[in-house]
Structure formats: structure tokens, C-alpha cells
Amino acid sequence: MLKNTLLFIFLAISVSVYGQRVRIDSTFYEGSEVLTESNSGYTSVEFCEVDRRGRKIGSCNRYSQNGQLLEVSFFEKEIQTGPYFLYSNEGIPELEGSFSNGKKNGVWVNFDDEGEPKEITVYSMDNEVSSRELEIIDPLEAKDSEGNPLVDSLPSFEGGQQGWLNHLKYTLRYPREAKRMGHQGDVFVKFVITREGYVIAPELVRSPARSLGYEAMRVVSLSPDWIPAKSRGQEVDTFLELRIAFALR
């Protein structure tokens, strides 16, 4: 149960057939919290949310000495749980996935040298593993010989608007650092919906504050499976773009 009452105001859901983009807008509020930081490492610096006993309880971000983000992870009482992101020294995505009670779980994504999603590996709770290469269609460029969009059915969230609101209600929380600094505004995240409906490869497009961007990416990563897009009757891997508006009371 959340310590603070969350009030979510849904602004709008708009689907633009032109360009084949989907944008989902939302706003949420939360009571104030206190941020505690801890530093560790020699060649890198780690900023983590911890409780009074010094246990990691939230986001934990590792940076190189020149300030480049290298790793983003999440914890519950020192146990790694939730999304995980790994970047190169140049800031290019290398690996992403999620942990459950300290173990790899769900969909993990490997990226190529240019930071594009290349392959997914699925880990089940009973240790079964399966992999395949991605064939992502860019809805902005994928056209047939007559110039018509190849994507004839856009991805949709299971449960529609109310389903998405429920996901926000039980998943989002206002980042402590953003609360302390008074940061608010719109965050744009681009991600992939695979042909299986998996949500993968969230990419921060624009954010008024780093912590708000991390939270938006976390929520996207924890999203339940979507209904995938279709091209000529077949499920396909496609990009989506999502907007979340953070506002303080």
C-alpha cells in the first residue's frame, strides 16, 4: 500500500493515424518525501535511494567519473527488483531487462553497437529461456509501393483507457529527488511493442528532470503486455511514443 495518497488526472488519449504514433497523456500528484543519497565506487559514482538503515529501497543510478550514466537499477530492501538498464561509456544502450527477487525475469533486450534493439531473451520463473531477433517496423517510414502505411492496426493497451489509468495508479510515484527540487513537466518516452505484446527498449526522448525521466521509463518497463500492432494481418514489432505529465500540488 502506498504511504501517500495518489491523485491521477488523465488529460487525454489521442491516436494519430498520420505518422502511426500513439501518445498517451497523464498527470499525477503525490505528497512530499525525503531523498537520501549514498555514493560508492572508485571509477564510477552511484546514487541510491536508501532507508534509515542504509538499505537500497528505490532507484540506484551509476555514473562514470565524467557524469555519463552507466546503469539504472531498482531495489526493495537491498533486493534487486524491477527494471534494469545498462549503457556503454558513450551512453549507448547495451542491455535492459527486469529482476524479480534478485533474479532475471521476463523479457531482456540486447542492443547493437548503435543502440538499436537487436534481440530479445525471455526468462520464465521456472528457468526456461527463449530468444529471437527483432524485426521492428518504423511506422513513420514503413510504406507499401503505393505509399500507404504498412501498419494497419496500431498497438493498444489491454483494458483501454481505464486499464492504463489503473497501471498508473498502482505503479507511478513522484521521484523523491524531483519532489525535493520542485521539478515537474512533460516526459516523452519512446519504446517498442513486440509482436508478442512485450514492452521493451524505453528511450527517454525529452524530460524536464533526470529523475522524472527515470520514473517514466520505469513505469513503461513495468507495463503489462499490450495488444500488438498488425501489418497485413500479422503481429509486428513497432515503435510507440508516450507522454506523461508530472505536476506538484
C-alpha positions in Angstrom: 0.0 0.0 0.0 1.4 3.4 -0.9 2.2 5.7 2.0 0.8 8.8 0.3 -2.5 9.2 -1.5 -2.0 9.5 -5.2 -4.4 11.6 -7.3 -4.2 10.9 -11.0 -5.8 13.2 -13.6 -6.0 11.7 -17.0 -5.7 14.5 -19.6 -6.2 12.8 -23.0 -5.5 9.8 -25.1 -5.0 10.6 -28.8 -4.2 8.3 -31.6 -2.8 9.9 -34.8 -3.1 7.6 -37.8 -0.8 10.0 -39.7 2.7 9.0 -38.8 1.3 6.0 -36.9 2.2 7.4 -33.5 0.3 6.8 -30.2 0.5 9.4 -27.5 -0.9 8.8 -24.0 -1.1 11.8 -21.6 -1.5 11.7 -17.9 -0.7 13.7 -14.8 -0.3 12.6 -11.2 0.4 14.1 -7.8 1.9 12.8 -4.6 2.8 14.0 -1.1 6.3 15.1 -0.2 9.1 12.6 0.6 12.7 12.9 1.6 15.7 11.9 -0.5 18.7 10.2 0.9 21.8 9.7 -1.3 24.8 7.4 -0.9 28.0 7.3 -3.0 30.2 4.3 -3.7 32.7 3.0 -6.3 36.1 4.2 -7.5 35.8 4.6 -11.2 32.1 5.4 -11.0 29.7 7.0 -8.7 26.4 5.5 -7.5 23.4 7.5 -6.3 20.8 5.3 -4.5 17.6 5.8 -2.5 18.0 4.2 0.9 16.0 3.8 4.1 17.1 4.8 7.5 19.0 1.6 7.9 21.0 2.3 4.7 19.2 -0.4 2.6 18.6 0.3 -1.0 14.8 0.8 -1.4 14.4 2.6 -4.8 16.3 3.7 -7.8 20.1 3.2 -7.9 21.9 5.0 -10.7 25.6 4.6 -11.5 27.6 7.2 -13.4 31.2 7.4 -14.8 33.5 10.0 -13.4 32.7 12.3 -16.3 29.0 12.1 -15.5 27.8 9.6 -18.1 25.0 7.3 -16.9 26.2 3.7 -17.0 23.5 1.7 -15.1 20.0 2.1 -13.7 18.5 -0.4 -11.3 15.8 -0.6 -8.6 15.7 -2.3 -5.2 13.4 -3.3 -2.4 15.1 -3.7 0.9 18.5 -4.4 -0.8 17.0 -7.0 -3.2 17.2 -6.1 -6.9 13.7 -5.9 -8.2 12.2 -4.1 -11.2 13.7 -2.7 -14.4 17.4 -2.7 -15.2 19.3 -0.6 -17.8 23.0 -0.9 -18.8 24.8 1.7 -21.0 28.2 2.0 -22.6 30.7 4.7 -21.7 29.3 6.6 -24.6 25.8 6.4 -23.3 24.6 3.9 -25.8 22.1 1.2 -24.6 23.6 -2.2 -24.3 21.2 -4.3 -22.2 17.9 -4.0 -20.5 15.6 -6.2 -18.6 14.0 -6.7 -15.2 14.7 -8.6 -11.9 12.3 -10.3 -9.6 13.7 -11.1 -6.1 17.3 -10.7 -7.4 16.9 -13.0 -10.4 16.4 -12.2 -14.1 12.8 -12.4 -15.1 10.7 -11.6 -18.2 12.0 -10.0 -21.3 15.6 -8.9 -21.7 16.8 -6.9 -24.7 20.3 -6.9 -26.3 21.2 -3.8 -28.4 23.5 -3.4 -31.3 26.5 -1.1 -31.4 24.3 1.8 -32.5 21.9 1.3 -29.6 19.1 -0.2 -31.6 17.1 -3.2 -30.1 18.6 -6.4 -31.7 17.4 -9.4 -29.8 15.1 -10.4 -27.0 15.5 -13.2 -24.5 12.6 -14.3 -22.3 13.3 -15.7 -18.8 10.4 -17.6 -17.1 10.1 -18.2 -13.4 10.8 -21.9 -14.0 14.1 -21.0 -15.7 13.0 -21.6 -19.2 14.8 -19.4 -21.7 13.9 -18.5 -25.3 15.4 -15.9 -27.7 14.7 -14.3 -31.1 15.9 -11.4 -33.3 13.7 -8.3 -33.6 12.3 -7.0 -36.9 11.0 -3.6 -35.9 8.8 -1.6 -38.3 9.1 2.1 -38.0 5.6 3.3 -38.6 6.9 6.7 -39.9 8.8 5.1 -42.7 7.2 1.7 -43.4 5.1 2.2 -46.6 4.0 -0.1 -49.4 4.7 0.5 -53.1 1.8 3.0 -53.2 2.9 5.0 -50.2 0.3 3.6 -47.8 1.3 2.8 -44.2 2.2 -0.9 -43.7 0.8 -0.8 -40.1 -2.9 -1.3 -40.4 -3.7 -1.9 -36.7 -2.0 0.2 -34.0 -0.9 -1.3 -30.6 -3.4 -0.8 -27.8 -3.3 -1.1 -24.1 -5.1 -4.1 -22.6 -8.2 -2.7 -20.9 -8.1 0.6 -22.9 -8.0 4.0 -21.1 -9.2 2.6 -17.8 -6.6 -0.1 -17.9 -3.8 2.4 -18.4 -5.1 4.6 -15.6 -5.1 1.6 -13.3 -1.5 0.8 -14.2 -0.5 4.4 -13.4 -2.4 4.4 -10.2 -0.6 1.4 -8.7 2.8 1.9 -10.3 3.8 5.6 -10.5 5.3 7.5 -7.7 6.7 11.0 -7.7 10.5 10.7 -7.6 12.0 11.9 -4.3 14.7 14.0 -5.9 12.2 15.7 -8.2 9.9 16.4 -5.2 12.8 17.9 -3.3 13.9 20.1 -6.3 10.4 21.1 -7.3 10.8 19.5 -10.8 7.7 18.9 -12.9 6.6 18.9 -16.5 6.1 16.6 -19.5 8.2 13.5 -20.1 8.3 11.8 -23.5 9.3 8.2 -23.8 9.8 6.1 -27.0 9.6 2.3 -26.8 8.9 -0.9 -28.7 5.8 -3.1 -28.6 6.9 -6.5 -29.8 4.7 -8.9 -31.8 4.1 -10.8 -28.6 2.9 -7.6 -26.9 6.0 -7.1 -24.8 7.0 -3.6 -23.8 10.8 -3.2 -24.4 13.6 -0.7 -25.1 12.1 2.5 -23.5 14.1 5.5 -24.7 13.9 8.9 -23.0 13.1 11.5 -25.7 12.7 14.5 -23.5 12.3 15.3 -19.8 12.4 18.4 -17.6 14.4 16.5 -15.0 16.5 13.3 -15.0 14.6 11.7 -12.1 11.3 12.2 -13.8 12.6 10.5 -16.9 13.8 7.5 -15.0 10.4 7.2 -13.3 8.6 7.4 -16.7 10.9 4.7 -18.1 10.4 2.5 -15.0 6.6 2.7 -15.4 6.8 1.9 -19.1 9.0 -1.0 -18.4 6.6 -2.4 -15.8 3.6 -2.1 -18.1 1.6 -5.3 -18.7 1.6 -6.7 -22.2 -0.1 -4.7 -24.9 -2.1 -5.8 -27.9 0.5 -5.7 -30.7 0.2 -3.8 -34.0 -0.6 -5.7 -37.1 0.6 -5.4 -40.7 -1.3 -7.2 -43.3 -3.0 -9.3 -40.6 0.2 -10.3 -38.9 1.5 -9.1 -35.5 4.7 -7.0 -35.8 7.3 -5.2 -33.7 6.6 -1.4 -33.7 7.7 1.8 -32.0 5.4 3.9 -29.8 5.7 7.3 -28.1 4.2 8.1 -24.8 3.9 11.3 -22.8 3.5 11.5 -19.0 3.0 14.9 -17.4 4.3 15.2 -13.8 2.8 18.0 -11.6 3.3 19.0 -8.0 0.5 20.2 -5.7 
